[in-house]
Amino acid sequence: MNDWRIYRGVGQPHDGVRRLPEPPPWRDFTRAQDDAPTESQDPSGARRLGVRRRRAENYAPRPAEVDAVNAALYLRRPLLVTGNPGTGKSTLAYAVAHELRLGRVLRWPIVSRTTLQDGLYRYDAIGRLQDVQLERARGVRDTGGNGSDAGDGTRSDAGDGNGSDADGRADGDGPDAVDRDPGIGAYIRLGPLGTALLPSELPRVLLIDELDKSDLDLPNDLLNTLEEGEFAIPELERVADRQPVVEVLSHDSGRVAVHGGRIACTNFPLIVLTSNGERDFPAPLLRRCVQLELEPPGEEQLTAMVEAHLGEEGVAAGQDLIGRFLDREPGEVMAADQLLNALFLTQHTPHAERLTRERIADLLMQRLDRSR
């Protein structure tokens, strides 16, 4: 069909959506990444770094970026990366993880309601209580109504105060009920920061994305954990004398063992904190970080980015839009992914009129700092 439009606004149902082409590489959530390194099957990294990771291999970072990353690695300090949206702050974490073979990037996206607890671990006390009640009800049915309760002298809330027995497991109604209970560790899941601080042979890479979106308290709450590289899980500390080792769920790698209710890193992770500059951070946090401000991408960086995602043909066909992106007014804020979106869509609408393609480019490449 000569009409590139899928939705035509005519109000009549049709099957035109089946004509959609393959999604842009940076928005492909289903395609198998057969070329991804076996030690890091990271779909998010593949989308950010481009097909076959060519962006990581071809993109030449500025000397200041290389120096800042190495300083953070040597000093075991977080790297605070600031800059306008779309300058590659988050991608830097994936590029480092790819080049140094540090495995999958742990990502902790920050919103206004995020707390330190979200990053460290979560204890599902309600879920555990519900499971205990289900097991008790099942035990009563299985024993014909003679299951144990508070009335026959059996303790119903010993242990850590959440319906568990002396072994840190939920009370049941006999050995079978106890055997079915998975224990407290099944209800604790480490967050991205907690997982990054697990003992490991090599440092993990943790991306704390858009820290400037956080509540005012979060940057200060992070200080002690970033300084000491360890934290406690009180629910496990309370049963440590009876269960010195408990297996809990990690953020990305199944079950891991926690000793004595505390987690302490052996290799401090490479922590990349990003900020769009929407707020200032307290001096104690800045003191603990290596700071890097990313400049908007230049011609070399843009060309490498377009080639990584759209190939050499994308660079050749998109020279006009690349030039337009580079020639924007001083101080005008525009993200590199806006350029990629415009290039992809204009190249996939060959039947559209030139005026239509220009209108699409205008729609997708609007400045981000425009006052409303």
VOBA-1610 file (N, C-alpha, C; in pm, whole numbers, padded with zeros to 5 digits, always signed):
BEGIN
Met+00084-00120+00000Met+00000+00000+00000Met+00087+00124+00000Asn+00041+00229-00066Asn+00115+00354-00072Asn+00094+00441+00051Asp-00013+00413+00124Asp-00042+00492+00244Asp+00034+00432+00361Trp+00124+00510+00423Trp+00205+00458+00533Trp+00127+00450+00663Arg+00011+00517+00669Arg-00063+00525+00795Arg-00131+00393+00829Ile-00121+00354+00955Ile-00192+00236+01006Ile-00328+00280+01059Tyr-00327+00379+01146Tyr-00451+00439+01195Tyr-00489+00552+01101Arg-00609+00545+01043Arg-00651+00643+00943Arg-00758+00738+00995Gly-00812+00710+01115Gly-00911+00800+01171Gly-01045+00797+01103Val-01082+00682+01040Val-01209+00674+00968Val-01319+00610+01052Gly-01280+00552+01166Gly-01381+00493+01254Gly-01425+00354+01215Gln-01374+00297+01105Gln-01413+00164+01060Gln-01306+00064+01100Pro-01340-00043+01176Pro-01240-00142+01216Pro-01173-00208+01095His-01045-00234+01106His-00972-00302+00998His-00848-00368+01058Asp-00776-00447+00979Asp-00660-00523+01025Asp-00529-00460+00981Gly-00529-00332+00963Gly-00408-00265+00915Gly-00289-00275+01009Val-00315-00299+01138Val-00204-00305+01235Val-00108-00419+01202Arg-00155-00518+01126Arg-00068-00629+01089Arg+00040-00585+00990Arg+00027-00466+00934Arg+00128-00416+00841Arg+00243-00346+00913Leu+00236-00337+01045Leu+00344-00270+01118Leu+00477-00337+01090Pro+00581-00260+01059Pro+00714-00319+01040Pro+00774-00360+01174Glu+00892-00419+01170Glu+00963-00454+01292Glu+00987-00326+01375Pro+00985-00338+01508Pro+01005-00218+01590Pro+01147-00167+01580Pro+01170-00043+01622Pro+01308+00006+01628Pro+01390-00084+01721Pro+01519-00103+01692Pro+01601-00192+01775Pro+01599-00153+01922Trp+01588-00024+01952Trp+01590+00020+02091Trp+01454+00007+02158Arg+01352-00042+02083Arg+01219-00066+02140Arg+01171-00208+02112Asp+01264-00299+02081Asp+01230-00438+02052Asp+01242-00518+02182Phe+01126-00556+02239Phe+01124-00624+02367Phe+01112-00776+02355Thr+01099-00828+02233Thr+01075-00971+02218Thr+01184-01042+02140Arg+01258-00973+02060Arg+01355-01037+01972Arg+01469-01099+02053Ala+01504-01222+02022Ala+01614-01289+02091Ala+01745-01226+02048Gln+01828-01196+02145Gln+01958-01135+02117Gln+02062-01246+02104Asp+02064-01310+01985Asp+02155-01423+01965Asp+02301-01382+01971Asp+02327-01254+01947Asp+02466-01208+01945Asp+02510-01155+02081Ala+02423-01163+02183Ala+02459-01111+02314Ala+02562-01202+02379Pro+02657-01146+02453Pro+02756-01229+02522Pro+02688-01325+02618Thr+02740-01448+02625Thr+02676-01550+02706Thr+02678-01515+02854Glu+02776-01434+02899Glu+02783-01404+03041Glu+02689-01293+03080Ser+02620-01232+02983Ser+02534-01120+03019Ser+02416-01112+02923Gln+02316-01197+02943Gln+02197-01192+02860Gln+02109-01079+02911Asp+02135-00959+02864Asp+02070-00839+02916Asp+01995-00770+02803Pro+01865-00796+02787Pro+01790-00733+02678Pro+01794-00581+02686Ser+01790-00525+02807Ser+01793-00380+02821Ser+01925-00325+02770Gly+02034-00395+02800Gly+02164-00351+02749Gly+02170-00359+02598Ala+02110-00463+02540Ala+02110-00477+02395Ala+02033-00362+02329Arg+01921-00324+02389Arg+01844-00214+02331Arg+01920-00082+02340Arg+01995-00062+02447Arg+02065+00065+02465Arg+02192+00073+02381Leu+02260-00039+02365Leu+02390-00037+02299Leu+02381-00067+02150Gly+02267-00108+02102Gly+02251-00128+01959Gly+02276-00272+01918Val+02242-00300+01794Val+02259-00434+01740Val+02405-00475+01750Arg+02429-00596+01803Arg+02564-00649+01824Arg+02651-00556+01907Arg+02587-00476+01992Arg+02659-00387+02083Arg+02752-00291+02007Arg+02718-00257+01883Arg+02811-00175+01805Arg+02828-00035+01864Arg+02730+00011+01937Arg+02748+00143+01995Arg+02860+00141+02099Ala+02866+00035+02179Ala+02971+00026+02280Ala+03108+00010+02215Glu+03114-00058+02100Glu+03242-00085+02037Glu+03289+00033+01951Asn+03197+00106+01892Asn+03236+00215+01801Asn+03238+00352+01867Tyr+03159+00367+01970Tyr+03147+00498+02032Tyr+03273+00534+02109Ala+03333+00646+02074Ala+03456+00691+02140Ala+03420+00795+02245Pro+03415+00758+02373Pro+03381+00855+02477Pro+03489+00961+02490Arg+03450+01075+02541Arg+03547+01182+02562Arg+03644+01143+02673Pro+03765+01198+02671Pro+03864+01161+02774Pro+03813+01182+02917Ala+03735+01287+02940Ala+03684+01312+03075Ala+03593+01198+03122Glu+03516+01140+03030Glu+03428+01030+03067Glu+03508+00906+03105Val+03610+00876+03026Val+03695+00761+03055Val+03766+00780+03189Asp+03818+00899+03213Asp+03888+00926+03338Asp+03795+00912+03458Ala+03672+00963+03446Ala+03579+00957+03558Ala+03541+00813+03592Val+03517+00732+03490Val+03483+00591+03514Val+03599+00520+03583Asn+03721+00543+03536Asn+03836+00478+03596Asn+03860+00525+03739Ala+03836+00653+03763Ala+03851+00705+03900Ala+03752+00637+03994Ala+03627+00620+03948Ala+03527+00554+04032Ala+03565+00408+04056Leu+03622+00340+03956Leu+03663+00201+03973Leu+03779+00190+04071Tyr+03879+00275+04056Tyr+03996+00269+04143Tyr+03961+00304+04288Leu+03880+00406+04306Leu+03849+00456+04440Leu+03733+00383+04506Arg+03666+00295+04432Arg+03546+00228+04485Arg+03445+00331+04533Arg+03421+00430+04450Arg+03326+00535+04481Arg+03215+00538+04376Pro+03094+00582+04412Pro+02989+00599+04312Pro+03026+00706+04210Leu+02971+00693+04091Leu+02991+00790+03984Leu+02860+00865+03964Leu+02861+00995+03991Leu+02742+01078+03974Leu+02750+01147+03839Val+02660+01109+03748Val+02662+01158+03611Val+02544+01253+03591Thr+02573+01376+03556Thr+02469+01476+03531Thr+02474+01520+03385Gly+02366+01580+03340Gly+02358+01628+03203Gly+02215+01634+03156Asn+02195+01693+03041Asn+02060+01704+02984Asn+02005+01568+02948Pro+01873+01554+02938Pro+01814+01427+02894Pro+01869+01387+02758Gly+01894+01257+02742Gly+01937+01205+02613Gly+02084+01220+02582Thr+02167+01252+02681Thr+02311+01265+02655Thr+02387+01135+02677Gly+02319+01028+02716Gly+02385+00899+02731Gly+02427+00866+02872Lys+02365+00927+02971Lys+02405+00903+03111Lys+02380+00757+03149Ser+02262+00708+03123Ser+02230+00569+03159Ser+02309+00470+03074Thr+02327+00502+02947Thr+02397+00413+02856Thr+02541+00390+02900Leu+02598+00488+02967Leu+02736+00475+03014Leu+02752+00352+03103Ala+02655+00326+03190Ala+02663+00209+03278Ala+02665+00080+03198Tyr+02581+00073+03094Tyr+02575-00048+03012Tyr+02702-00065+02930Ala+02759+00045+02882Ala+02883+00037+02805Ala+02998-00015+02890Val+03007+00032+03015Val+03114-00015+03104Val+03094-00162+03137Ala+02972-00202+03169Ala+02945-00342+03202Ala+02978-00434+03084His+02948-00388+02963His+02976-00467+02843His+03126-00481+02821Glu+03199-00372+02827Glu+03342-00377+02797Glu+03420-00455+02903Leu+03383-00442+03030Leu+03456-00507+03138Leu+03398-00643+03175Arg+03296-00687+03102Arg+03234-00818+03125Arg+03190-00834+03271Leu+03115-00737+03317Leu+03069-00736+03455Leu+02926-00787+03470Gly+02874-00847+03365Gly+02742-00909+03375Gly+02628-00810+03356Arg+02513-00853+03396Arg+02391-00776+03375Arg+02389-00653+03465Val+02348-00541+03410Val+02338-00418+03487Val+02214-00425+03577Leu+02233-00395+03703Leu+02122-00383+03797Leu+02068-00241+03787Arg+01941-00225+03763Arg+01884-00092+03743Arg+01782-00062+03852Trp+01798+00055+03914Trp+01706+00101+04018Trp+01648+00236+03973Pro+01532+00236+03908Pro+01471+00362+03865Pro+01409+00435+03984Ile+01435+00562+03995Ile+01391+00641+04110Ile+01269+00724+04075Val+01171+00723+04165Val+01054+00810+04153Val+01039+00885+04285Ser+00941+00971+04292Ser+00927+01057+04410Ser+00896+00978+04536Arg+00841+00857+04523Arg+00804+00779+04641Arg+00910+00675+04679Thr+01021+00671+04607Thr+01123+00569+04632Thr+01192+00593+04766Thr+01214+00484+04841Thr+01285+00492+04968Thr+01407+00402+04962Leu+01497+00419+05057Leu+01615+00334+05065Leu+01575+00188+05079Gln+01468+00163+05152Gln+01422+00026+05172Gln+01392-00042+05038Asp+01338+00032+04941Asp+01308-00025+04810Asp+01434-00078+04743Gly+01544-00008+04761Gly+01668-00050+04697Gly+01736-00165+04768Leu+01719-00175+04900Leu+01789-00277+04978Leu+01715-00411+04975Tyr+01594-00417+05026Tyr+01520-00543+05028Tyr+01375-00514+05062Arg+01291-00615+05034Arg+01151-00610+05072Arg+01115-00738+05147Tyr+01042-00723+05257Tyr+00993-00838+05333Tyr+00842-00841+05320Asp+00790-00949+05263Asp+00647-00962+05240Asp+00582-01026+05362Ala+00566-00947+05468Ala+00508-00999+05592Ala+00362-01039+05572Ile+00288-00962+05493Ile+00146-00994+05471Ile+00133-01125+05396Gly+00214-01144+05292Gly+00209-01269+05217Gly+00244-01388+05304Arg+00340-01370+05392Arg+00378-01479+05482Arg+00265-01513+05579Leu+00203-01410+05634Leu+00091-01432+05726Leu-00023-01505+05656Gln-00052-01466+05533Gln-00159-01533+05458Gln-00126-01680+05435Asp+00000-01709+05401Asp+00038-01849+05379Asp+00029-01929+05508Val+00067-01867+05621Val+00055-01935+05749Val-00090-01970+05777Gln-00179-01876+05753Gln-00321-01900+05779Gln-00377-02010+05688Leu-00331-02012+05562Leu-00376-02117+05471Leu-00327-02254+05518Glu-00202-02261+05564Glu-00149-02387+05612Glu-00223-02434+05737Arg-00255-02340+05825Arg-00331-02377+05945Arg-00469-02431+05908Ala-00533-02361+05814Ala-00667-02407+05773Ala-00658-02545+05709Arg-00555-02568+05628Arg-00537-02699+05565Arg-00509-02805+05670Gly-00431-02769+05774Gly-00402-02864+05880Gly-00526-02902+05959Val-00613-02805+05982Val-00738-02833+06053Val-00824-02929+05973Arg-00834-02906+05842Arg-00914-02997+05758Arg-00854-03137+05756Asp-00719-03144+05746Asp-00653-03274+05735Asp-00666-03355+05864Thr-00676-03287+05979Thr-00685-03358+06108Thr-00827-03367+06160Gly-00920-03330+06078Gly-01061-03341+06119Gly-01100-03242+06224Gly-01034-03123+06225Gly-01072-03019+06319Gly-00995-03022+06448Asn-00892-03108+06457Asn-00816-03118+06581Asn-00678-03055+06567Gly-00662-02958+06476Gly-00534-02892+06461Gly-00502-02810+06583Ser-00376-02778+06598Ser-00333-02704+06717Ser-00371-02559+06704Asp-00407-02498+06817Asp-00435-02356+06821Asp-00392-02304+06957Ala-00419-02178+06979Ala-00377-02118+07105Ala-00445-02185+07223Gly-00560-02249+07199Gly-00634-02308+07307Gly-00571-02435+07363Asp-00491-02510+07284Asp-00434-02633+07336Asp-00290-02615+07380Gly-00246-02489+07395Gly-00113-02465+07450Gly-00007-02447+07346Thr-00037-02462+07220Thr+00063-02442+07116Thr+00083-02295+07089Arg+00206-02252+07081Arg+00232-02110+07056Arg+00193-02076+06913Ser+00126-01964+06897Ser+00082-01925+06763Ser+00161-01809+06706Asp+00246-01744+06784Asp+00316-01627+06730Asp+00456-01616+06791Ala+00529-01726+06797Ala+00665-01721+06850Ala+00761-01680+06741Gly+00892-01692+06772Gly+00993-01665+06671Gly+01012-01518+06651Asp+00998-01475+06526Asp+01030-01336+06493Asp+00910-01245+06504Gly+00800-01296+06560Gly+00682-01212+06581Gly+00592-01206+06461Asn+00615-01290+06361Asn+00532-01288+06242Asn+00470-01424+06216Gly+00433-01493+06324Gly+00368-01622+06308Gly+00466-01732+06278Ser+00593-01723+06321Ser+00691-01826+06292Ser+00730-01898+06419Asp+00781-02021+06403Asp+00823-02098+06518Asp+00967-02069+06550Ala+01025-02146+06640Ala+01160-02119+06687Ala+01264-02137+06578Asp+01231-02206+06470Asp+01326-02225+06361Asp+01311-02120+06253Gly+01232-02017+06279Gly+01213-01913+06179Gly+01116-01953+06070Arg+01040-02063+06092Arg+00941-02107+05995Arg+00802-02087+06051Ala+00706-02078+05964Ala+00569-02054+06008Ala+00517-02174+06085Asp+00437-02145+06190Asp+00375-02252+06266Asp+00282-02332+06176Gly+00281-02460+06195Gly+00189-02544+06120Gly+00108-02629+06214Asp+00050-02735+06161Asp-00032-02823+06242Asp+00023-02965+06229Gly+00148-02980+06262Gly+00212-03109+06250Gly+00330-03103+06158Pro+00410-03209+06150Pro+00532-03209+06069Pro+00506-03180+05922Asp+00398-03232+05866Asp+00372-03210+05725Asp+00354-03063+05693Ala+00283-02990+05782Ala+00260-02848+05758Ala+00390-02772+05765Val+00477-02810+05862Val+00605-02742+05874Val+00691-02766+05751Asp+00691-02891+05701Asp+00771-02922+05584Asp+00726-02844+05462Arg+00597-02814+05455Arg+00549-02739+05340Arg+00588-02593+05346Asp+00616-02541+05465Asp+00648-02399+05479Asp+00788-02371+05428Pro+00806-02274+05339Pro+00937-02248+05280Pro+01030-02170+05371Gly+00982-02116+05483Gly+01067-02039+05571Gly+01067-01891+05537Ile+01125-01813+05628Ile+01120-01668+05614Ile+01192-01618+05490Gly+01296-01690+05446Gly+01374-01645+05331Gly+01293-01634+05204Ala+01187-01713+05192Ala+01104-01709+05071Ala+01025-01580+05061Tyr+01019-01503+05168Tyr+00940-01380+05169Tyr+01028-01254+05170Ile+01157-01273+05152Ile+01250-01159+05146Ile+01314-01156+05008Arg+01303-01043+04941Arg+01365-01025+04810Arg+01455-00903+04814Leu+01580-00922+04778Leu+01673-00810+04774Leu+01639-00717+04659Gly+01659-00588+04681Gly+01642-00490+04576Gly+01770-00477+04494Pro+01772-00385+04398Pro+01892-00369+04314Pro+02016-00333+04394Leu+02003-00239+04488Leu+02118-00200+04570Leu+02161-00315+04660Gly+02066-00383+04723Gly+02100-00496+04808Gly+02170-00606+04732Thr+02125-00634+04609Thr+02189-00737+04526Thr+02329-00694+04484Ala+02348-00566+04454Ala+02480-00517+04413Ala+02583-00531+04525Leu+02537-00531+04650Leu+02628-00539+04765Leu+02655-00682+04809Leu+02600-00780+04741Leu+02630-00919+04774Leu+02778-00948+04750Pro+02838-01034+04831Pro+02977-01073+04804Pro+02990-01132+04664Ser+03093-01091+04591Ser+03110-01137+04453Ser+03257-01129+04414Glu+03293-01208+04316Glu+03432-01209+04268Glu+03465-01080+04194Leu+03368-01031+04118Leu+03385-00906+04042Leu+03277-00808+04086Pro+03303-00679+04074Pro+03199-00581+04111Pro+03082-00586+04014Arg+02962-00570+04068Arg+02844-00554+03985Arg+02832-00408+03941Val+02754-00385+03838Val+02725-00249+03792Val+02581-00218+03830Leu+02562-00111+03907Leu+02429-00069+03951Leu+02400+00069+03895Leu+02290+00082+03824Leu+02244+00210+03771Leu+02130+00261+03859Ile+02156+00370+03933Ile+02051+00438+04010Ile+02005+00555+03923Asp+01895+00535+03854Asp+01856+00624+03745Asp+01766+00737+03792Glu+01805+00860+03757Glu+01728+00982+03783Glu+01709+01004+03933Leu+01821+01011+04004Leu+01817+01035+04148Leu+01753+01169+04181Asp+01759+01264+04090Asp+01699+01395+04117Asp+01547+01391+04123Lys+01486+01277+04087Lys+01340+01263+04099Lys+01299+01220+04239Ser+01394+01192+04326Ser+01364+01131+04455Ser+01308+01232+04554Asp+01255+01178+04664Asp+01221+01258+04780Asp+01347+01322+04835Leu+01331+01432+04908Leu+01447+01505+04960Leu+01534+01420+05051Asp+01477+01319+05118Asp+01552+01242+05216Asp+01640+01132+05155Leu+01607+01083+05036Leu+01676+00966+04984Leu+01827+00987+04967Pro+01874+01099+04908Pro+02020+01115+04896Pro+02093+01105+05030Asn+02035+01161+05135Asn+02097+01150+05267Asn+02085+01009+05324Asp+01974+00941+05296Asp+01957+00805+05345Asp+02058+00708+05283Leu+02104+00740+05163Leu+02199+00654+05095Leu+02340+00660+05153Leu+02370+00765+05226Leu+02509+00793+05264Leu+02575+00678+05336Asn+02513+00626+05439Asn+02577+00523+05520Asn+02601+00395+05440Thr+02501+00356+05360Thr+02516+00233+05281Thr+02627+00248+05178Leu+02634+00365+05112Leu+02739+00387+05013Leu+02876+00394+05078Glu+02882+00442+05201Glu+03011+00454+05270Glu+03059+00319+05324Glu+02969+00243+05384Glu+03009+00119+05452Glu+03002-00004+05361Gly+02920+00001+05257Gly+02910-00113+05167Gly+02843-00234+05230Glu+02758-00212+05328Glu+02688-00322+05393Glu+02558-00271+05453Phe+02471-00366+05489Phe+02345-00332+05555Phe+02292-00456+05624Ala+02199-00434+05715Ala+02140-00543+05793Ala+01997-00568+05750Ile+01953-00691+05768Ile+01813-00729+05748Ile+01760-00770+05886Pro+01692-00679+05956Pro+01650-00707+06095Pro+01568-00835+06110Glu+01485-00866+06012Glu+01402-00987+06022Glu+01488-01112+06029Leu+01606-01110+05966Leu+01696-01225+05971Leu+01789-01218+06091Glu+01823-01096+06134Glu+01908-01085+06253Glu+01839-01143+06375Arg+01705-01129+06382Arg+01632-01177+06499Arg+01635-01329+06511Val+01655-01400+06399Val+01657-01546+06404Val+01796-01600+06376Ala+01898-01512+06376Ala+02033-01554+06338Ala+02092-01659+06432Asp+02053-01657+06560Asp+02106-01757+06653Asp+02052-01896+06622Arg+01933-01904+06563Arg+01875-02033+06526Arg+01895-02066+06380Gln+01899-01964+06295Gln+01922-01983+06152Gln+02035-01889+06107Pro+02159-01928+06125Pro+02270-01838+06088Pro+02279-01813+05939Val+02229-01903+05858Val+02231-01887+05713Val+02090-01904+05659Val+02042-01802+05588Val+01907-01807+05529Val+01918-01772+05381Glu+01852-01849+05300Glu+01848-01820+05157Glu+01732-01726+05127Val+01763-01617+05056Val+01661-01520+05018Val+01664-01504+04866Leu+01565-01435+04814Leu+01558-01409+04670Leu+01640-01284+04638Ser+01720-01290+04533Ser+01794-01171+04490Ser+01713-01098+04383His+01764-00986+04339His+01693-00906+04239His+01695-00971+04101Asp+01800-01049+04073Asp+01814-01099+03935Asp+01874-01237+03921Ser+01916-01302+04031Ser+01991-01428+04012Ser+01944-01539+04104Gly+01816-01548+04131Gly+01765-01658+04211Gly+01793-01642+04359Arg+01815-01753+04427Arg+01835-01751+04571Arg+01982-01731+04605Val+02005-01656+04712Val+02141-01633+04761Val+02140-01648+04912Ala+02253-01685+04968Ala+02263-01708+05112Ala+02302-01580+05184Val+02233-01554+05296Val+02263-01440+05381Val+02310-01494+05516His+02427-01451+05560His+02486-01501+05684His+02465-01401+05797Gly+02406-01447+05904Gly+02389-01365+06022Gly+02299-01245+06004Gly+02218-01245+05902Gly+02125-01134+05881Gly+02189-01008+05827Arg+02314-01016+05777Arg+02382-00899+05724Arg+02440-00930+05587Ile+02443-00828+05503Ile+02505-00838+05370Ile+02615-00734+05362Ala+02735-00778+05325Ala+02850-00688+05312Ala+02924-00724+05183Cys+02954-00625+05103Cys+03019-00650+04975Cys+03166-00687+04996Thr+03219-00768+04907Thr+03362-00795+04902Thr+03428-00711+04793Asn+03353-00679+04688Asn+03397-00587+04584Asn+03290-00479+04569Phe+03326-00357+04603Phe+03227-00249+04597Phe+03179-00233+04453Pro+03048-00229+04431Pro+02996-00221+04294Pro+03028-00087+04229Leu+03028-00088+04096Leu+03035+00038+04022Leu+02892+00094+04020Ile+02868+00197+04099Ile+02736+00256+04111Ile+02732+00384+04027Val+02645+00387+03929Val+02628+00504+03843Val+02497+00571+03880Leu+02506+00689+03940Leu+02387+00766+03973Leu+02369+00872+03864Thr+02250+00881+03807Thr+02227+00980+03703Thr+02132+01088+03752Ser+02147+01206+03695Ser+02062+01320+03732Ser+02048+01411+03611Asn+01928+01458+03589Asn+01902+01555+03483Asn+01921+01698+03530Gly+01973+01715+03651Gly+02001+01848+03702Gly+01880+01924+03751Glu+01774+01852+03788Glu+01652+01919+03832Glu+01659+01964+03978Arg+01764+01923+04050Arg+01780+01964+04189Arg+01927+01952+04227Asp+01963+02018+04336Asp+02098+02006+04390Asp+02102+01896+04494Phe+02219+01834+04509Phe+02236+01728+04607Phe+02316+01779+04725Pro+02296+01718+04843Pro+02369+01762+04962Pro+02519+01736+04947Ala+02598+01821+05012Ala+02744+01810+05004Ala+02795+01674+05051Pro+02739+01612+05156Pro+02790+01481+05196Pro+02781+01375+05086Leu+02674+01382+05004Leu+02664+01288+04892Leu+02768+01321+04785Leu+02781+01449+04752Leu+02877+01488+04649Leu+03019+01449+04690Arg+03048+01460+04819Arg+03182+01426+04867Arg+03214+01280+04844Arg+03113+01195+04849Arg+03135+01052+04835Arg+03136+01005+04691Cys+03112+01094+04597Cys+03098+01055+04457Cys+03208+01116+04370Val+03239+01045+04261Val+03315+01104+04152Val+03213+01169+04059Gln+03230+01296+04029Gln+03128+01369+03954Gln+03169+01385+03807Leu+03072+01367+03720Leu+03093+01379+03576Leu+02972+01446+03514Glu+02995+01551+03439Glu+02887+01616+03363Glu+02906+01584+03216Leu+02805+01521+03157Leu+02811+01482+03017Leu+02766+01598+02928Glu+02847+01628+02829Glu+02810+01728+02730Glu+02718+01665+02626Pro+02639+01746+02556Pro+02557+01691+02448Pro+02645+01620+02345Pro+02596+01512+02283Pro+02678+01438+02188Pro+02714+01522+02067Gly+02838+01506+02022Gly+02884+01575+01902Gly+02862+01488+01779Glu+02918+01530+01667Glu+02895+01459+01541Glu+02948+01315+01549Glu+03064+01296+01608Glu+03121+01161+01616Glu+03032+01070+01698Gln+02986+01119+01812Gln+02901+01036+01898Gln+02766+01007+01833Leu+02707+01107+01768Leu+02578+01087+01702Leu+02590+00986+01588Thr+02695+01001+01508Thr+02713+00909+01396Thr+02729+00766+01445Ala+02808+00747+01551Ala+02825+00613+01606Ala+02694+00558+01660Met+02614+00644+01723Met+02486+00601+01778Met+02391+00557+01667Val+02381+00638+01562Val+02291+00604+01452Val+02337+00476+01384Glu+02466+00461+01363Glu+02518+00341+01298Glu+02493+00217+01382Ala+02506+00231+01515Ala+02485+00116+01603Ala+02342+00065+01595His+02247+00155+01580His+02107+00114+01582His+02048+00094+01443Leu+02089+00175+01346Leu+02026+00174+01214Leu+02121+00135+01102Gly+02248+00109+01134Gly+02344+00068+01033Gly+02398+00184+00952Glu+02492+00152+00865Glu+02555+00256+00782Glu+02453+00322+00691Glu+02356+00244+00645Glu+02254+00303+00558Glu+02173+00408+00632Gly+02155+00389+00763Gly+02084+00489+00842Gly+02161+00619+00850Val+02294+00609+00862Val+02377+00729+00865Val+02370+00801+00731Ala+02381+00726+00622Ala+02380+00788+00489Ala+02247+00857+00460Ala+02137+00791+00499Ala+02005+00847+00468Ala+01965+00959+00565Gly+02033+00968+00678Gly+01990+01064+00778Gly+02080+01184+00795Gln+02164+01214+00697Gln+02257+01325+00711Gln+02186+01458+00735Asp+02073+01478+00667Asp+02001+01606+00684Asp+01952+01622+00828Leu+01894+01515+00884Leu+01843+01524+01020Leu+01956+01531+01122Ile+02065+01461+01097Ile+02180+01469+01187Ile+02234+01612+01188Gly+02245+01672+01069Gly+02291+01810+01061Gly+02196+01906+01130Arg+02067+01880+01116Arg+01968+01966+01183Arg+01980+01955+01334Phe+02006+01833+01383Phe+02021+01813+01527Phe+02144+01888+01578Leu+02252+01881+01504Leu+02377+01947+01547Leu+02369+02098+01536Asp+02286+02150+01446Asp+02280+02294+01421Asp+02175+02365+01505Arg+02123+02297+01606Arg+02022+02363+01688Arg+02083+02482+01764Glu+01996+02568+01811Glu+02041+02690+01876Glu+02117+02660+02006Pro+02215+02743+02042Pro+02286+02722+02168Pro+02190+02722+02287Gly+02206+02623+02373Gly+02118+02611+02490Gly+01990+02536+02464Glu+01959+02508+02339Glu+01837+02435+02306Glu+01855+02287+02343Val+01765+02234+02423Val+01777+02098+02474Val+01699+02003+02384Met+01769+01900+02335Met+01706+01797+02254Met+01778+01666+02281Ala+01705+01556+02294Ala+01765+01427+02327Ala+01801+01351+02201Ala+01910+01273+02211Ala+01957+01198+02095Ala+01855+01095+02049Asp+01777+01039+02143Asp+01679+00940+02099Asp+01567+01003+02018Gln+01546+01134+02030Gln+01450+01201+01941Gln+01498+01194+01797Leu+01629+01212+01778Leu+01686+01199+01644Leu+01669+01058+01591Leu+01697+00957+01675Leu+01680+00819+01631Leu+01536+00789+01592Asn+01442+00838+01672Asn+01300+00817+01640Asn+01264+00878+01505Ala+01311+01000+01482Ala+01280+01068+01356Ala+01342+00995+01238Leu+01467+00951+01253Leu+01534+00878+01145Leu+01463+00747+01114Phe+01428+00674+01217Phe+01363+00545+01195Phe+01229+00562+01124Leu+01148+00655+01172Leu+01013+00668+01117Leu+01016+00725+00976Thr+01101+00822+00949Thr+01106+00878+00814Thr+01160+00776+00714Gln+01251+00688+00760Gln+01303+00586+00670Gln+01204+00473+00646His+01108+00455+00738His+01010+00349+00722His+00877+00400+00667Thr+00880+00519+00613Thr+00761+00572+00545Thr+00800+00618+00405Pro+00857+00528+00323Pro+00906+00570+00191Pro+00796+00617+00098His+00673+00573+00124His+00563+00611+00035His+00500+00744+00074Ala+00536+00796+00189Ala+00480+00923+00232Ala+00543+01038+00154Glu+00469+01145+00138Glu+00522+01261+00068Glu+00633+01326+00151Arg+00720+01396+00080Arg+00832+01462+00149Arg+00781+01557+00257Leu+00673+01630+00226Leu+00618+01723+00324Leu+00571+01647+00448Thr+00514+01527+00429Thr+00470+01447+00542Thr+00588+01403+00626Arg+00697+01359+00563Arg+00815+01315+00637Arg+00876+01431+00716Glu+00875+01549+00658Glu+00926+01666+00730Glu+00838+01699+00849Arg+00707+01683+00831Arg+00616+01708+00942Arg+00638+01606+01054Ile+00665+01482+01018Ile+00695+01379+01119Ile+00821+01415+01195Ala+00925+01459+01122Ala+01049+01497+01187Ala+01027+01614+01283Asp+00947+01711+01242Asp+00917+01825+01330Asp+00844+01779+01456Leu+00754+01682+01440Leu+00677+01631+01552Leu+00767+01562+01654Leu+00865+01488+01605Leu+00949+01406+01693Leu+01070+01479+01747Met+01109+01589+01685Met+01232+01659+01726Met+01200+01796+01784Gln+01105+01801+01874Gln+01072+01926+01941Gln+01167+01947+02059Arg+01205+02069+02081Arg+01297+02099+02191Arg+01231+02069+02324Leu+01311+02019+02418Leu+01259+01975+02547Leu+01249+02087+02648Asp+01316+02197+02623Asp+01316+02308+02718Asp+01218+02418+02678Arg+01129+02388+02588Arg+01032+02487+02542Arg+00936+02520+02655Ser+00919+02648+02683Ser+00827+02689+02789Ser+00683+02664+02745Arg+00602+02626+02842Arg+00462+02593+02809Arg+00369+02701+02861
//
